[in-house]
C-alpha cells in the first residue's frame, strides 16, 4: 500500500528539505548545555553517524547562543535553536548561524517581539518553527479542556501574526503527552494550512514506554499521510531517539536505512538459537549504508519450515532452518544448504550481488 502524503509547502532547514516530496526527516536534540561545546559536538557527531538529519540545541542564555556559532563552524548538519521566554536569544541565535529557530507561543507571544524575530529570520532566509506543547499553552488558552483544539487555535493565531509580517517560512508542531490529543491536533491543523508538520509526542518517558507511545501516535499520522519530519522524545540518550525514528519510518516503508530483516518470533518447533543469529546479522549489517544498494533489499531469517518457504518467496535472500542447518533461498528459489555457524557470512556474501 502506498500512502498518499499531505502536500505541504517546501521548507529548507540548512541543506535538508522538508515538505513536498522530500522524505520524512529525522530530528533529535542534544542533551547537554550548548555552551559545553565539546560535549555538544560529540553528541551531534554521534547523531549524524546514526542517521539523524537535523539536530536541535537548547539556547538558554547568551553563552549558549555564542556557542552555537562555534559549533556551526565545525558541523555540517542543520542546527535548530530552541528558544523559550527570552525573545532576544532568538535574535542572537539567528545571528550566530542557526538554520531554524523554534519559538514557543506559550512564552514568546508579544507581537512586537515576534515581528523582530520574523524580520531577522527573513533576512537570513531561515524558517521558524511554531512549536506548541500542551504543557505550555499561551496564558489565555492554558485552561482549555479541549487540548487539541487549544493547541491548534494557538498555532493558527501565531501563524496569522507571522503572515501579517509577510513571513511564511514556517514549520508547525503540536505536541501533547497524551496520544489522542496529539493525533487530533495534527489532524485538525493539517486541514487548515499547508505548512510542513513536525511530529512528536512530548514527555513520553523512558525508551520502553516512550517508543511505544511515539510509534502509535506518529505511525497513525504518517499512515494518513500527515507529517514531514519527526522527533521521538525520550528520557534517554539522544541516539535512542534516532534509532526509534528509523525503526518507525522503516516499518512504514517511508525510508530504508539498510537491508530489511524479517524474522519469525520462534516457537516450540524452532530447534536453533534464532535470536542469536538475528542479532549477529543485525550487528554485521548496521555498518552498511543503504545507499550502497541498487534497490531496497529484504532478508528473511526463519526458525522452521512452516512459514520459511513462504517468506522466502517474498524476500530477496532468505534462510529457513531445520534442526542443524538451513536452506538458503535467493529471489524465492532454493539455492543450497548452509550451516548455522555460517549463516551470517553466507547471507552477507549473497548481499554483495545487490550492491552498486
C-alpha positions, 0 to 999 in steps of 0.5 A: 500500500502506498500512502498518499502524503499531505502536500505541504509547502517546501521548507529548507532547514540548512541543506535538508528539505522538508515538505513536498516530496522530500522524505520524512526527516529525522530530528533529535536534540542534544542533551547537554548545555550548548555552551559545553561545546565539546560535549555538544559536538560529540553528541551531534557527531554521534547523531549524524553517524546514526542517521539523524538529519537535523539536530536541535540545541537548547539556547538558554542564555547568551553563552549558549547562543555564542556557542552555537556559532562555534559549533556551526563552524565545525558541523555540517548538519542543520542546527535548530535553536530552541528558544523559550521566554527570552525573545532576544536569544532568538535574535542572537541565535539567528545571528550566530548561524542557526538554520531554524529557530523554534519559538514557543507561543506559550512564552514568546507571544508579544507581537512586537517581539515576534515581528523582530524575530520574523524580520531577522529570520527573513533576512537570513532566509531561515524558517521558524518553527511554531512549536506548541506543547500542551504543557505550555499553552499561551496564558489565555488558552492554558485552561482549555479542556479541549487540548487539541483544539487549544493547541491548534487555535494557538498555532493558527493565531501565531501563524496569522501574526507571522503572515501579517509580517509577510513571513511564511517560512514556517514549520508547525508542531503540536505536541501533547503527552497524551496520544489522542490529543496529539493525533487530533491536533495534527489532524485538525491543523493539517486541514487548515494550512499547508505548512510542513508538520513536525511530529512528536509526542512530548514527555513520553518517558523512558525508551520502553514506554516512550517508543511505544507511545511515539510509534502509535501516535506518529505511525497513525499520522504518517499512515494518513499521510500527515507529517514531514519530519519527526522527533521521538522524545525520550528520557534517554540518550539522544541516539535512542531517539534516532534509532526509534525514528528509523525503526518507525519510518522503516516499518512504514516503508517511508525510508530504508536505512539498510537491508530489511530483516524479517524474522519469525518470533520462534516457537516450540518447533524452532530447534536453533538459537534464532535470536542469536543469529538475528542479532549477529546479522543485525550487528554485521549489517548496521555498518552498511549504508543503504545507499550502497544498494541498487534497490531496497533489499529484504532478508528473511531469517526463519526458525522452521519450515512452516512459514520459511518457504513462504517468506522466502518467496517474498524476500530477496535472500532468505534462510529457513532452518531445520534442526542443524542447518538451513536452506538458503533461498535467493529471489524465492528459489532454493539455492543450497544448504548452509550451516548455522555457524555460517549463516551470517557470512553466507547471507552477507556474501549473497548481499554483495550481488545487490550492491552498486 
